[in-house]
Amino acid sequence: MKKLVLLLLLPFIGFGQSVSAPDSKSFLLSTSGQDASGFVLNGFAPSATILASISLVEFPTGTTFYLSSYTNLTPASGFGMVGNKTRLVFTGTMSSINTALASLKVNTGSATGNVKLSVAATINPTGFYYNGVNGHFYKPVTTGAFYKDARAASLLTTFKGQTGYLVTITSASEDAFIQANVPQTNIWFACTDEVIDGRWVIDAGPEKGTVIKTSNPNSGNVVGQYNNWAGGEPNGYNHGEDYAVTKWNGNQWNDLSNNWYNPYVIEYGTWTNPDDATFTEFYTNSTSHTAGDVFNVKFNFNFGILDETQFSTKMFYTPQGSTTLLPVTAKAYTPLNALGKVDMTSDSDSTKPNMVLAFAPFTSTNLISLYDQIVTVSDVYLAFKELANGGIMGNQSGNEFTSGMQYINADVDSNGIFDEADCFRLLQHLTGDRVLIESPTLSNTMELIENPSLITKTNWYTFTNSTRSTYPVTVQSGVFSYNYTLSVSWKGDVNLSHTANASTGKLTALSSKTTTSGIQASLLTEQIDGKVYVTVKLDPLKESVVGTQFRLNYDNTLLQFEKIESTAKANNFGTNRGEYINFGSLVSDDTVLDNTVEYKLTFKPIQNLSNILGLTSISYTDAVNKEGVQLKITMM
């Protein structure tokens, strides 16, 4: 059995609560009543009333489930316990729910495909309704409000760690869920044409800004966007009806003016898959079965604080007797979603030998820009500090690094030894004298690691530390489902500021090398005598600052960089990357930056400027103190 366990820190809530899930299995096609048991709730108080849901998150046509035992369970509004389902929400005690889960059965049709079952559980929240399809909670507010007030009030609420927003309705399923659980009519939801008449836009939640309709009343529905307007609506009556309601004249939508006092619903959750929910005190687990032995390959990459959506992947294979990578299909690269997940099933072929997943190439310019954020002054200082405090003998373990991954990342020449050559290579990257990677490609910078915890300070050099942007898929006879969870690490990321743990998705902890301390800086832009000057002032406060770094973006169609000056008594650096300047200071002796430091950047306008507002901005900062601790810079 797989088990997902979340330990709570508040003893009066309980501890060890979880949902266990069964191992994957294959179902026969066109067969009813197949055993899908194995989900078990654990750790809830015996007398507690629990809200639970069972959902078919992914399934081929004709697939349903049912419970053959449901004694002492109460269905949520809009649900019934009897019959075949694709989704069911109900309440009961842990004992009664587990009895029901033990009787879970699946019916299949003639279509093959993945059958993903998800079970969720939480202490029953009064006044909230759970949607098992998307994993969101909804709270009806029946006292009513004007539309703009409802929209604003929703944002001021929180529930189980999530900020609320005025409900968005993006599917017929969600619309039906609202209609089944809210008894009132004329319910405000987040959709308006207040900016451009007839252009209806979702104006709250994760879909905020999405256009669903471009004209009133009976045309202009955007393809792929859900609309459920009543006949002749929205009509923009007297050009004052700019806000949408559902459950008008039955179960359809209408437009009304802001002076209607209507009930509304607050929604909580920003994901589309219940498995991705991050509610506190909420537990979920799932199992992906197959109907008809469907081959599937899925990856979950943890990128730390980087934007996962800028990366994309494709499946390749190596023919027998060859080293050439060939694409499995003619499909384009598939982008990762915002959670770092990607389903490569449709881009895979179980009959192909030596399949690997490969990341799409980055342009050299984009990768250098990315690396100016990943490898910073904190990494350089920490590498030198490790070298000075015990690590100078190559494989000897020093006193500053707390993780074997730090050695792998610091060994930038990938020779299995961390030494002064690596440190000076990092310094040259920082100052712009030499690129860290001679051939800046993902293959030379990215490391995909399944279990970083196995890499220690004493065995790190025994691991294959040549970087790679591919990962093998080893197809086994009789195995149809492959799920990989990998950490993404980067050459030069010495302080692991961009390396996340594969199992938790959180940044790898550096023990004593982390802090919430911070320092302050300010930005002033002014135009004097035909030049544009940008002044950055840093106040170290009482921190023993030894290194700083800033990334100043500038509009290179209007400004030409000339020079940078600094008052810091340190090794100052500044590199012009064409669209931004990477600059800062690094102390090389036993002193610190104990006074206000000023950096002055000079630009020459390419043409006459009537306004300099918005021509420059700070997009990245870094600082490190004498102890090797990374500091946060707050721009004032």
N, C-alpha and C positions, 0 to 999 in steps of 0.2 A: 504493500500500500504506500502511496505517496502521502506525505503529511505536511501541511503548511501550519506552522505554529507561530503565533504572535504573543509575546509575553507583555502584559500590561504592567505599568509601574504603579498604578493606583490599587492598593490592596482591597479596598472596599468594592471595586468593580469585579475583581476576580483575576485569575491567572491561568495560563495554559489553555485558554479557549482556542478551538481550532475546528476546521473541517478537514477530515481525511478523505482522500479520493482513491478509488480502485485503480489498478493497472489497466492499461488499454487492452481492448480485445476486438476481435472481428465479429460482426453480425452477419447472419445469412440474409440474402435478399428475399423480399416478399414473404417475410415470416413475422408473425405476431408473438408477443409475450416472451421475448428473449431477455434473459436475466441481465440487469444493469445495476445490481446492488453493489454495495461496497462503500458508498458514501456514509460517513459517520460524524456526528457532532460530538465534540469532547469539551469538558471543562466548564460547562455552564451550570449554574446552580440548579438543583433538581426542581425547585418550585418556580423558577423564572419562566415568564412567558416569552417565547422566542419567535421572532419574525423570520421565516425561512422562505427560500425560493428555489425552484428547480427550473432550469431554462435549457432549451436546445439553442445554443448560441450559433452553431453551425450544423447544417443537416441537409441531406438531399431530399428532393421532393418525395412525399409519401411517408416520411419518418415522423413518428410521434412517440410519446411515452405515457404511461399511466401508473398509478399506485393501486395495487390490489388490496392494500390495507391502509386505512386512514382514520382509525378510531381516535376520538378526542382531538381532532384537528379542526380548525375553523378557517374556511377560505377567506381571503381578503376580498374587499369589494370588487365586483366584476369577475370573480373566479368561482368555480365549482370544483369539488373534489372528484366527482364522478366523470369517467370518460377519458378519451385520448386527448393529450395536450401537447403543445409546444412550449408552454410557459405556465407556471402555477406558483402562486404566492399564498401563504397560509401562516397561521400561528398555532403554537402548542408548546408543550414542555419538551425538553431534550429527549426524554424517554419515548414519548409518543411520536416525535419526529423521527427518531432513529428506527423505531418499529416500521414506520411508513417507508423510510428510505430502503430498508431491507427488502421491501416488496416492489421496488422500482423495476419496471419492465419497459422494453423498447419494442416498437413495431416498425418494420422496414417495408418500403415499397420496392419497386423494381429498379430504381435509380441507385447507382453506386455513388459513394462520396464519403467525406468525413462526417462523423456524428459526434459533435462536441457537446457534452453535458456539463452544466455548471450548477453547483449548489452553494448558496450563500446563507449566512445566519447572523443575526444580531439580536440584542435585547430589544423587544418590541417597542418602538418609539411611538408614543401617543400623538396622533394628529398628523403623522407622516405616512406616505404610501410609497412602497418600493416597486420599481419596474424592473423585472428580471431580464428584460431584453437588453437594455443599455446599462443596467446597474446604477441608475439614478434614484434619488429620493425626491418626493414632491410633497409640498405642504400647502394645502388650500387655505386661503385667507378669505373667509366668507363675509367679514364685516364690510369689505369693499373699499375702494379708493378711486381717485382719478388716475388715468393711465400714467401720467408722468410721475405722480406720487408713488404709485405701485412699483414702477420701474426703479425709482430711487430707493424706496424702502427695502426692496428685495436685496439690494447690494449691501445693506447694512446688517444682514443676518448671516449666521454661521450655523452649521450642523455637522457634527462628527468630523470636524476639522476642515470642512469645505465652505467657501463663501457662496452665498446664494445669488440667484439672478432670476429676473422675471422669466417664467417658463418659455422655452422655445418649442415649437411643434414642427418637427422635421420629417415625420412619417405618418402614415395612416395608423400604424400600430400605436404610436405615441398619442396621437389624437384620440384614438379609442380609449386609451388608458385614462386620459384626462376626463373624458366624457363619462367613463364608468365610475370614477372615484370622486368626482366633484358634483354634488347634487344641484348647485345653482346653475343659472344660465347667464349668457353674455359675459364670458370669462375673458378678461384681458390676457393676451399673450404677446410676447416680444416681437412685434412686427409693425412697421410704420412706413408711411410715405411722406413724413413731415418735411423732408429736405427737398425732394423732387416729387411733385404730384404724379401719382400713378406708378412710381418706382418704389416697390415695396421691398423693404430691407429688414432682415433680422437685426435687432439692435440690442441684444444682450447675449450673455453666455459664450460658449466656445465658437458658435457660428456667427457671432456678431460681424456685421458688414456684408453678409451673404445676400445677394439680390435674388428674390424668388419670383418677382413679377415686374414687368416693365411698362404696363399700361392698364388703364381701367376701361370697361369692367370685364369684358368677356374674352379678352385675348391677352397675350403677353406673358403667359405662364412660362417660366424658364425651364427648359428641359432638364430633367434630373432633380428638380426641386419640388417638394411636396406643396400642393395648393389644394384647398378644400372650400373655395368660396361658393356661397349660395348663388343662385341664378341672378344675374344683373348686378352682382357685387364683385368687388368694391366699386361704388359709384361716386365716391368723393363728393357727397351731397353738399352743395354750397361751398365747395372747396375747403370744408372744415372737418371732414371725417378722415382723419389721418392715422387712426389706431385700430388694431385688429382685435376682434373677439371671436371665440369659438363657442359652440353650443348656442348659436343664434337660430331661431326658427327651426329647431330640431338639433341636428349635430353638424352644422356647417358654420362657415366663417362669414363675418360681416365687418364693415368699417364703421366706426363711430367717432364722434368728436371727444376731446379730452374732458368735456364737462359732464360725461356720464360717470356715475358712481357705481362701479362694478366690482364683483369679487375677482380675485386673481390667484395665481398659483406661483409659489417660489420653487425653483428647481435647484438641486444640489448634485453636482457631478459634471465632469468635463470630458469623460471618455465615452467610447462607443461600445466597448467590450466589458462585460461585468468583471472579467478576470483582472482588468487593469484598475479596478476601484482602489482608491487610497483613503477611504473613510477610516477614521479611528474607531476602535471597538467594533469592528466589522470584519467578518471572516468569510473567505470564499475559496473554493478549489474547483478544479474541473478535470475532466478526462476526455481525451480525443480518441474515440473508437473509430472503426471503419466499417462501412457496409460494402461488401464485395471486395475486400482487400485493396483499398486505395493507397497508393504510394504517396507519401507527403513528407516534405522537408521544410522545417521552420527554424529560424534563427532569432535569438534575442541578444542584441549587443548593448553593453553598457558603456557609454561614452563619457561618463562623468558630467561635466558642465558644458560640453560641446553640443551644438545643434545637430542632432542625429539626421535630420531631414536633408542635410547637405551631402549625405553619403548615399550611394546606390550600389546595388550588387547584381551579379549575373553568374549563372552556372556554366562551368567549363569542364572539359574532360581531357585526359591524355590517352590517345590510342596506344594499344599495346606495342611495345618496342619503340616508342617515340617519347620525346620530352616536350613536344609542342602542345600548348594549350589551345583547344578548339572549343567554340561555343556549343553548348548542348542544343540550343534552339536559336532561331533568328531573332528572338525577342530582344527588345532594348533593355538596358539596365533598369532594375526595379528600385525605386527610392525607399529608404527606411521610413517608418512612421515616426511620430514624435516621441514614442517610447522605445525607439531603437529596435523595433520588431520588423521582420520581413518574412513573408511566406514565399518560398522558392519552389513550391510543389509544381506549379505549371511550367517552370523553367528547368525541370529536372527530368531525368530518364534513368530508371533503375537498371536498364540494360547497358548503359554506357560505362566503360571501365574508368576507374580513377577520377571520379567526379570531384571537383572542388568549387567552393564559392569564392568569387573574386570581387573586390571592390573596384568601382569605376576609377579610371585615372583622374588625378587632379592636375590642373595646369600648374606649372612651376610657380607662377605668380601667386595663385591662390594658396598653394601649399606654404610658400614663404610667408604670406600674410597670416596664415593659420599658426605657423610656428612662432611668429612674433608674439602671439598670445600664450602659447604653450610653454616655451622655453624663455624664462624671464630672469630678472635679476635675482629673484629668490632662489632659483635653481642653481645659478652660477655661484652665488655666495655659499650655499649649502654644500655644493660639491667641493669647493676649496676648503671649507671648514672640516669636512670629513677627511680630506686628504691630509690636512695638517694635524688632525687629532687621532691618528692611528691607522689610516687607510693607505699610507704611502707605499706599503710593500705589496701592492697588487692585490692578491687574493686575501690578504689579512683583513679581518673585520675591524672597522673603526668604531668611533664612539658617537657619531652623529646620525648615521642612517639607522632606521628602525625596521627596515623591510628589505628583503632580498630583491624585490622589484626595483628599489632605488638604485641598486648596483647595476642591474641590467639596463636601466634607462640611462645611468650615468656613464656606462661603458659605450660611449658614442662611436668609437671606432670598431666595436664588436669583435674585439680580439680576446675576450674572456678575462681581461685585466682592467681594473679601474686604476688609473694613474694620472700623473700631472699632464700628460698629453691630452687626456679627455677633458680635464679642467680648462686648459688653455683653448681648446677647440670650442668649448661652451662660451668662454669669454669673448673669443673672436666673433662668434655668432651674435652675442649681445651688442658688441660695439659696431657690428656691421663690416668688420674687416674681412670676414670669411664666412661663407654660408656653412651651417652645421652639417648639412648633407650635400656632398658634391653633386649628386644626381637626385634632386628633390622629387621623389615619387613616393606614393604610399607604400610601395614594396620596400623602400629603404627607411621608412619612418614608423610604420604601424606594426604593432605586435598584438596578435589575437591570442588570448590566454584563457583556458578553460577553468583552471583552478590556481589563482595566484597564491593562495595560502600554502601551497606546497613549495614555493620558492622562498628559501630562507637566506640569511646572511652568510651561512656557511656553505651552501650548495648552489648558489645562484649561477656560478660560472659553469656548472655541469649541465645546465639547461641549454637548449639550442636558442641562442640569443640573437641569431641573425633575424632581422625584422622581416615581416611578411604581411601581405594584405590578402592572402588566400587561406582557406581552411578546408581540409578534406572531408568528404562525405563517404564513409566506408559502408557500402551497401552489404547487408548480411542476408543470407537466405532465410526467407520466411518472416523477415522484419519489414514492416511497411511504413512505420511512423518514426521519423527522426527529428528530434528537437535538441538544439544546441543553445547553451547560454554561455556567452563569452565576454570577458573584459577586453577593452581596447586600451592599450598602453602606447606611449609614444617615446621614441628615442629622445633623450634630453630632458624629459619630465622628471627631474631629480626629486622634487618635493611631492610628487604624485598629485599635484593640484588638478590634473585632468584625467586621472586614472580611477575608474570606479570598480568596486568589487563585483564580480560576476553574479554572486548569489543574492546580494542585497541591493545592488544598483547604486549604492552610496559610495562617495569618494573614499578611497582607502585612507584610513586614519594613520597619522604620523606620530601618535603618542604625544610626547612633550613638545613636538614641533608644530603644534597648532595653537592658535590663540584667537580670541575675539577682540583683542586690542586693535586700536586704529589710530591713524593720524589724519590731519586735515590739509587740504590744498584748495587753492582758488584759481580761477581763470579770468583773465581780463583781456579783451580784444579792443584795440583802438587804431584809428587811422590818423597818422601825423605826417605832414609834409610829403604826401604822395606814397607813403609806405604803410603797410599794415603790420602792427606789432601784436604779438600774442605773448602775454606774460603769465607764467604759472608760478605761483608762490606756494611753497610747502612748509608747513609748521610741524616739526617732529614732535611737538608737545613734550612729553617726558620720556618718550621711547628712544632707545639707543639705536637710531636708524643708521645703517651702513650702506644701504642700497635703495635706489628709487628707479622707477621706470614709468613712462607715460607714452600713450599712443595718441597723437593729435591728428585727427582727420582734417583735410582741407580740400576745398574745391579747386582742383588743378586746372579747371577751365577759366578761372578768374584770378587765381593767385599763382605766383612763381616763388618757390622757396629760395631764400638767399643764405641765411646763416642762423646759428643758434649760439647763445652765450649763456654762461652759468656762473653763479657766485659760489657754488659748492667747491670746497677744498677737497677734491676727490678726483678720481678718473671719470671725467664726464664724456658722454657719448651722444651722438645724434646721427641717425641714418634716414635719408630721404627715400621712401619707397614709392614715390610718384603720386600716391593719393593720401599718404599719411607719413608722419615723422615719428620714428621710434627713438626716444631720448631718455636720458636719466643720468644717474651717478652711481659709482661703486667705490667704496673706500677700500684701499689696499693695505693700510697700516692699522695701528691700534686705536685710531680716533673714530669719532662718530659725527654724524651731521646734527650737531646740537643747537644750531641756530636756524633761523628762517632761511630757506634756500630759494633762490629765484632763478628761473629759466626764462630767457627772452628769445623768442623766435621772430625773425624778420622775413616778411614776404613782400614781393613787388607785384602790384596789380597788373594784370595783363591788359585790362581795359579800364576806363573810368568807372569808378564804383560810387553809386549814390547811397548804398547801404551795405554795411559789412556784417549785418546780423545773419547768423546761420552759416557763415562761410567756413568756420572752424568749430571743432568739438572734440572733447576727450572721450574716447571709446573704451580705453583699457588703462588700468593702473596697476602697479605692483610696488611693494616695498618689503624690506627685510631688516630685522634688527640684529644686534650683535650676537644673539643666541641662535641665529639661524631660523627665527620664527617669522613666517610670512605675516605681513600686516595689511590691514585694509585701509585704503586711502578714501576718505570721504571728501568729495568735491563740494565746496561751499558756494 
